[in-house]
Amino acid sequence: MAGMLTNNSAMGIRVVVSGSGRMGAEILSALCRQPDFEPVGVVEKLSTDTSVELPSGGTIPQSDNPEDLLARLKPDVVIDFTNAEWTPRVATAALASGARTVIGTTGLPAGFIEDLARDCAAKGVGAFIAPNFAIGAVLMMHLAKVAAPYFDYVEITELHQEKKVDAPSGTAVATARDIVAARGRSFEHNEPDKLTLPGSRGANYEGVAIHSVRMPGLVAHQEVLFGGLGQTLTIRHDSTGRDSFIPGILLATREIMNRNELVVGLEKLIGL
């Protein structure tokens, strides 16, 4: 029968992956390699296919209707790395079916996150959101917070592939907020007397200049440059492949099974 689960993987945490692009395919492949996960379906807004082949063999159902698919499959967790327009619909459908969610989409409206936190608490169902799932990126952000009280100037440069839909990145925005909070006040920010090209000093968040680079050949990179009298401090992280996000995704998916509320930030799961 079309759409029927035909893979023979061992029973584990039942997961539906939202999105079948490059990141979705990476996640699905990683789940197939883990004995404690059972991928059971794919939600894909842009496809009318009724099934998708697993890298490990067999097929699982695919649908552009998250409400219907999740109600039928009753997964334990839905992993969503799509976009800010699609993610809220998937998360709402997941909650309605009793599933937990792990979300890597950036640029989500604050109102959606507030509503998700309220709904998770009311239903006693966990959810997880993080701007970055690379362990090294989380450490980079943590070290930037440690350094923040000791410098008056800081600029962030984030670099991503040319098809990223939002700028600045969620990681850059989160870093700026965290280092301002760690410093306890805004940073100093140079404002030139003359801007030869408007916007050349980047975005400005409480004195933190943020610059976004978008071009082919990049995956996800961020540099935090602190400046003081006679010295600079550079903290940089580079994701050279999407597989860098997989350990954090698997960690969050396992951990959210033990949570009954919304958790924001991978640092909360690794003891930072």
C-alpha positions as CSV (number, residue, x, y, z in Angstrom):
1,M,0.0,0.0,0.0
2,A,1.4,3.5,-0.9
3,G,2.7,5.4,2.1
4,M,2.9,2.3,4.4
5,L,6.0,2.0,6.5
6,T,8.2,-0.7,5.1
7,N,11.6,-0.2,6.7
8,N,12.8,-2.8,9.2
9,S,14.7,-0.7,11.6
10,A,14.5,-1.6,15.3
11,M,11.9,0.2,17.3
12,G,13.1,3.3,19.0
13,I,12.1,7.0,19.3
14,R,9.6,7.5,16.4
15,V,10.6,10.6,14.4
16,V,9.0,12.6,11.6
17,V,11.4,14.9,9.7
18,S,10.0,18.2,8.5
19,G,11.7,19.2,5.2
20,S,13.4,17.1,2.6
21,G,16.1,19.6,1.5
22,R,19.8,19.3,2.2
23,M,19.4,19.6,6.0
24,G,16.3,17.3,6.1
25,A,18.2,14.7,4.1
26,E,21.2,14.9,6.4
27,I,19.0,14.5,9.5
28,L,17.1,11.5,8.0
29,S,20.3,9.8,7.1
30,A,21.7,10.3,10.6
31,L,18.5,8.9,12.2
32,C,18.9,5.8,10.1
33,R,22.3,5.2,11.5
34,Q,21.2,5.3,15.2
35,P,19.7,2.2,16.8
36,D,17.5,4.1,19.2
37,F,15.7,6.1,16.5
38,E,13.0,5.0,14.1
39,P,12.2,7.5,11.2
40,V,8.6,7.0,10.4
41,G,7.6,9.9,8.0
42,V,8.5,13.1,6.2
43,V,6.5,16.3,6.0
44,E,7.4,18.3,2.9
45,K,5.5,21.4,1.8
46,L,6.9,21.5,-1.7
47,S,6.3,17.8,-2.7
48,T,3.3,15.7,-3.7
49,D,5.2,12.4,-3.4
50,T,3.5,10.0,-1.0
51,S,6.7,8.2,0.1
52,V,10.4,8.7,0.4
53,E,13.2,6.1,0.3
54,L,15.3,5.7,3.4
55,P,19.1,5.6,3.1
56,S,19.0,2.4,5.1
57,G,16.5,0.8,2.7
58,G,12.7,0.7,2.6
59,T,10.3,3.7,2.4
60,I,8.3,5.8,4.7
61,P,5.2,8.0,4.0
62,Q,5.6,11.6,3.0
63,S,3.0,14.3,2.9
64,D,2.5,18.1,2.5
65,N,-0.2,17.9,5.1
66,P,1.4,17.8,8.6
67,E,-2.0,17.7,10.4
68,D,-3.0,14.5,8.6
69,L,0.4,12.8,8.6
70,L,1.1,13.4,12.3
71,A,-2.4,12.4,13.4
72,R,-1.9,9.1,11.5
73,L,1.7,8.3,12.5
74,K,1.7,9.5,16.1
75,P,5.4,10.1,16.2
76,D,7.3,10.8,19.5
77,V,9.3,13.7,18.0
78,V,9.1,16.0,15.0
79,I,12.4,17.5,13.8
80,D,11.9,20.8,11.9
81,F,14.6,22.7,10.0
82,T,12.6,24.6,7.5
83,N,11.5,28.2,7.5
84,A,9.6,30.7,9.7
85,E,6.4,30.5,7.7
86,W,6.2,26.6,7.7
87,T,7.5,25.8,11.2
88,P,4.6,27.2,13.2
89,R,2.1,25.0,11.3
90,V,4.3,21.9,11.8
91,A,4.8,22.7,15.6
92,T,1.0,23.2,16.1
93,A,0.2,19.9,14.3
94,A,2.9,18.1,16.4
95,L,1.4,19.4,19.7
96,A,-2.1,18.4,18.5
97,S,-0.9,14.8,17.9
98,G,1.0,14.7,21.2
99,A,4.4,14.8,19.6
100,R,7.4,16.8,20.9
101,T,9.3,19.1,18.5
102,V,13.0,19.9,17.9
103,I,13.3,23.1,15.9
104,G,16.3,24.5,14.2
105,T,14.5,27.2,12.1
106,T,15.7,30.7,12.7
107,G,13.9,34.0,12.4
108,L,10.8,32.7,14.2
109,P,8.4,35.4,15.5
110,A,8.7,36.1,19.3
111,G,4.9,35.6,19.5
112,F,5.1,32.1,18.2
113,I,7.8,31.1,20.7
114,E,5.8,32.6,23.5
115,D,2.7,30.7,22.4
116,L,4.7,27.5,22.0
117,A,6.0,27.8,25.6
118,R,2.5,28.3,26.9
119,D,1.0,25.4,25.0
120,C,3.8,23.0,25.9
121,A,3.3,23.9,29.6
122,A,-0.4,23.4,29.3
123,K,-0.1,20.0,27.6
124,G,3.0,18.8,29.5
125,V,4.7,18.2,26.2
126,G,8.3,19.1,25.6
127,A,9.7,21.2,22.7
128,F,13.2,22.4,21.9
129,I,14.5,25.4,19.9
130,A,18.1,26.4,19.3
131,P,19.7,29.0,16.9
132,N,22.6,26.6,16.3
133,F,23.0,22.9,16.9
134,A,26.8,22.7,16.5
135,I,28.5,22.0,19.8
136,G,31.4,24.2,18.8
137,A,29.1,27.1,18.0
138,V,27.5,26.8,21.4
139,L,30.9,26.9,23.0
140,M,31.9,29.9,20.9
141,M,28.8,31.8,22.2
142,H,29.6,30.8,25.7
143,L,33.2,32.0,25.5
144,A,32.0,35.3,24.0
145,K,29.8,35.8,27.1
146,V,32.8,35.1,29.3
147,A,34.9,37.7,27.5
148,A,32.2,40.4,27.1
149,P,32.6,42.2,30.5
150,Y,36.3,42.8,29.7
151,F,36.0,44.7,26.4
152,D,34.2,47.9,25.3
153,Y,34.0,47.2,21.6
154,V,32.8,44.1,19.7
155,E,31.8,43.2,16.2
156,I,30.2,40.0,14.9
157,T,30.7,38.7,11.4
158,E,28.5,35.7,10.4
159,L,28.9,33.9,7.1
160,H,26.4,31.5,5.5
161,Q,25.5,30.0,2.1
162,E,23.8,32.2,-0.4
163,K,20.3,30.6,0.0
164,K,19.9,31.4,3.7
165,V,16.7,33.3,4.0
166,D,17.3,35.5,7.0
167,A,20.0,37.9,8.0
168,P,21.5,38.3,10.5
169,S,21.6,34.7,11.5
170,G,19.8,33.5,14.6
171,T,23.2,32.6,16.1
172,A,24.5,36.1,15.6
173,V,21.4,37.7,17.1
174,A,21.5,35.4,20.1
175,T,25.2,36.0,20.6
176,A,24.7,39.8,20.5
177,R,21.9,39.6,23.1
178,D,23.9,37.3,25.3
179,I,27.1,39.4,25.4
180,V,25.2,42.6,26.0
181,A,23.5,40.8,29.0
182,A,26.8,39.5,30.2
183,R,28.4,43.0,30.0
184,G,25.4,44.5,31.7
185,R,25.2,47.5,29.4
186,S,25.6,48.4,25.7
187,F,29.0,48.3,24.0
188,E,30.7,51.3,22.5
189,H,30.1,51.7,18.8
190,N,32.1,53.8,16.3
191,E,29.8,56.0,14.2
192,P,31.8,57.6,11.4
193,D,31.4,61.2,10.5
194,K,30.8,60.1,6.9
195,L,29.5,56.9,5.5
196,T,30.7,56.6,1.9
197,L,28.2,53.7,1.4
198,P,25.1,53.5,3.6
199,G,25.0,50.5,5.9
200,S,28.7,49.8,5.7
201,R,29.0,49.7,9.5
202,G,26.5,46.8,9.6
203,A,23.5,46.3,11.9
204,N,23.7,47.7,15.4
205,Y,22.3,45.9,18.4
206,E,23.2,47.8,21.6
207,G,26.5,48.8,20.2
208,V,27.3,45.3,18.7
209,A,27.9,45.7,15.0
210,I,26.7,42.7,13.1
211,H,27.8,41.9,9.5
212,S,26.2,39.2,7.3
213,V,28.1,37.5,4.4
214,R,26.1,35.3,1.9
215,M,27.9,33.4,-0.8
216,P,28.4,29.9,-2.3
217,G,31.1,27.8,-0.7
218,L,30.0,28.6,2.9
219,V,28.0,26.6,5.4
220,A,27.8,28.3,8.7
221,H,30.6,30.4,10.3
222,Q,30.8,33.2,12.9
223,E,33.5,35.4,14.3
224,V,33.2,37.5,17.4
225,L,35.9,40.2,17.4
226,F,36.5,42.1,20.7
227,G,38.7,45.2,20.8
228,G,40.5,46.9,23.7
229,L,43.4,49.2,24.2
230,G,46.3,47.7,22.3
231,Q,44.7,44.3,21.8
232,T,41.9,42.3,20.1
233,L,40.4,38.9,20.9
234,T,38.9,36.8,18.2
235,I,36.5,33.8,18.9
236,R,35.5,32.0,15.8
237,H,33.6,28.8,14.9
238,D,33.3,27.2,11.5
239,S,30.8,24.5,10.4
240,T,32.4,23.1,7.2
241,G,29.5,20.6,6.7
242,R,25.9,20.2,7.8
243,D,27.0,17.0,9.6
244,S,28.4,19.4,12.3
245,F,24.8,19.9,13.5
246,I,23.9,16.2,13.8
247,P,25.4,15.5,17.3
248,G,23.4,18.4,18.8
249,I,20.2,17.4,17.0
250,L,20.4,13.8,18.2
251,L,21.2,15.0,21.7
252,A,18.2,17.4,21.7
253,T,15.9,14.7,20.3
254,R,16.8,12.2,23.0
255,E,16.7,14.8,25.8
256,I,13.4,16.3,24.8
257,M,11.7,12.9,25.6
258,N,12.4,13.7,29.2
259,R,11.1,17.3,29.2
260,N,7.6,18.6,29.6
261,E,8.2,22.3,28.7
262,L,9.8,24.4,26.0
263,V,13.6,24.5,26.2
264,V,15.6,27.2,24.3
265,G,19.3,26.8,23.6
266,L,21.6,23.8,23.3
267,E,23.7,25.2,26.2
268,K,21.0,24.1,28.6
269,L,21.5,20.5,27.6
270,I,25.3,20.4,27.8
271,G,25.7,22.1,31.2
272,L,26.7,25.6,30.2
